[in-house]
Amino acid sequence: MIMLQNLFRTRPRERLGQSLYEAAVRQARDPAFYTRLGVADRIDARFELYTLHVLLLVMRLRDEGDARGGEAAQDLFNTYVSALDHALRELGVGDISVGKKMRKLGEALYGRMTAYEGPLRDGDAAALAAGLARNVFESGEAASGGALAAYALASRDRLAAQSFDTVATAPQWAEVTA
């Protein structure tokens, strides 16, 4: 009986990944992204904002430089991937197709994180704006991603200034301004 209780028990790390994911989603749903910055209210644009916010938290947690931060970052990432799988199923994607669609989403997720991480780490607003313009705004003009890039860089700085415990319980993001 104890084995079954342990099987279905939520572990503290899993709860941390879930709460971090919920914090990223809450922030990505801030209406200011859509009203002030002009992000289209479409599923693909929401995916882009979720990915950006999850990446910002993952980077901050990994920057902690210890096992606690690395484990929290991995738990957050795993929770995000699981949420994507769940969302596909809720949208009615069949079991047979989920694997293919998850592979495609995984490639997109990895591509975004790879494209954004370098500019975020380097504070390269121009490169970040170009990537965000392309992926979030579907524009070839880097200027269209400028305000979102400034927000992301300011959020990275603000998260870096917070303790691990603050980030883990109530991360504080930059203000969304146009």
Salt bridges, closest charged atoms under 4 A:
GLU14 OE2 - ARG11 NH1 3.90
ASP41 OD1 - ARG46 NE 3.12
ASP44 OD1 - ARG42 NE 2.93
GLU48 OE2 - ARG112 NH2 2.85
ASP63 OD1 - ARG121 NH1 2.95
ASP63 OD2 - ARG156 NH1 3.02
GLU64 OE1 - ARG60 NH1 2.75
GLU64 OE2 - ARG68 NH2 3.42
ASP75 OD2 - ARG13 NE 3.03
ASP85 OD2 - ARG89 NE 2.88
GLU90 OE2 - HIS86 NE2 2.98
ASP95 OD1 - ARG89 NH1 2.54
GLU107 OE2 - ARG103 NE 3.52
GLU117 OE2 - ARG62 NH2 3.00
GLU117 OE2 - ARG121 NE 3.13
GLU138 OE2 - ARG42 NH2 3.28
ASP165 OD1 - ARG68 NH1 3.88
